[in-house]
Amino acid sequence: MEILFEFQDNLLQSISNDRRRFLLDNINWNERMIAIKGPRGAGKTTLMLQHLKFDLNHPNNALYVTADHTWFYKNSLLETAFEWSKQGGNILFIDEVHKYKGWSTELKNIYDGLPRMKIIFSASSALDLYRGEADLSRRLISYLLPGLSFREYLYFSESHKFEPLTLDKIKKDHRDLSIEIIRKIKPIPLFNKYLKSGYLPFFLEGENSYQIKLEQIINTVVDSDLAYIQSFNSGTSVKLKKLMGVIAESAPFKPNIAALSRKLNLSRDSIYQYINQLAKARLINILNQQGKGISTLQKPEKVFLENTNFSFALKASPDHGNIRETFVLNQLLSAGLQVFAPDRGDFLVEDLTIEVGGKSKKSKQVQHLQNYLIAADNIETGTLNKVPLWLFGFLY
């Protein structure tokens, strides 16, 4: 196993503790089996290595492996775990578990056969953790690591640390909160940078290469992650990319399934299935009406790109109105809130309707409602029911 120890040690040498994702402090690390899902580039690997190196102080009983390492060409996860246990190990970190065939069965066997072993693994957003070959539902606690919120972006880029806000807090105290924040920063120019190139932590590696890396992520998710998980061929990959291209041109939009079917030469059922696969992979977000349930063959009310950075990577000049809506939905969903399409306005969260618009946006469409907010762009502070758009980036 020496090659695995060397691989781990080389990675740990490059890991610092100066920028930590919010999820590190939210995970209950005492659980025996923990899954961390999220989009590519969100920092799942770094998060696990930071916990190993700085929170656990790199103990001799913990080992990090990645499921696509050449070691697993000849050795199974189960064999590795049992060998590690014999050497005194009782913590096993497994990165990109979706790239290992039969992952759920072997994880179950490790959990049951090594009762002292703690398993922490990362997986693609597209992986259904509870529908593998083995049932992990009674054993597994899963967490989602989305891309950076605007609040985290300010921490990563400007070293400004602000506390996350609840939606209720934003609704009740947005003016005081905004005034407190603008004493420390000028949010609007930083927010505009975030919308274009600040959602994933690797923006720190250089803005010039950021959009290229985003395109590479999209290709990798479709060609590699989804292909592993859904077991489809290269032809399906091409069709998924074509659908992604169509969505990028128009998102957010109400999908015309019949028109998409004709344009892409695919059946209606295939369009529905591909839309759901792209949503699970966190390449797009879909919005449904409340009370209609969620079905693979259900037409979404609206389809969005998953984050605003994708909009700039896939389209030269995305529409400002579309960018605003994409941002608000992304932040609401990433904060773990349930969001629906209302009869009036843009988004419905519990009984709160949110209307999104520019600086001069009026409440005409929603003023008849008792509980609503206007998320207005290009304002530092709001009044009454009008809230600065950027403040929704403090939800997590």
Beta strands, then each sheet from edge to edge (+ up, - down):
strand 1: 33-38
strand 2: 62-66
strand 3: 91-95
strand 4: 118-124
strand 5: 141-144
strand 6: 284-287
strand 7: 302-305
strand 8: 347-349
strand 9: 352-357
strand 10: 372-376
strand 11: 386-388
sheet 1: 2+ 3+ 4+ 1+ 5+
sheet 2: 6+ 7-
sheet 3: 8+ 9- 10- 11-
end
